[in-house]
């Protein structure tokens, strides 16, 4: 089974620039002007991406299904966005 393709967003209004996301998943995140931003418009949902989302101290990162457009709930640590 392949990892699902998702869209990642960062609310730069609340991002504090801790860099946790980049440390955990440098493939999917960059720091620009002291704030996090997605490295690409779409990516695959991996365990690293899930960990980066969960490690954000202010929960500024959201992950969205490219198929349904729904925001995925990533609190299961399985990396698949499903419960």
HUFENPE-V455461 format. One line per field, one symbol per residue. ss: DSSP state (2 for helix, 1 for strand, 0 for the rest). burial: I if it has 16 or more other C-alpha atoms within 10 Angstrom, else O. A space follows every 50 residues. Layout:
BEGIN
ss: ???
burial: ???
END
This chain:
BEGIN
ss: 00001111110000000002222200001111001111000011002222 222220000011111000001000000000000
burial: OOOOOIIIIIOOOOIOIIIIIIOIIIOIIIIOOOIIIIOOOIIOIIIIII IIIIIIOOOIIIIIIOOOOOOIOIOOOOIIIOO
END
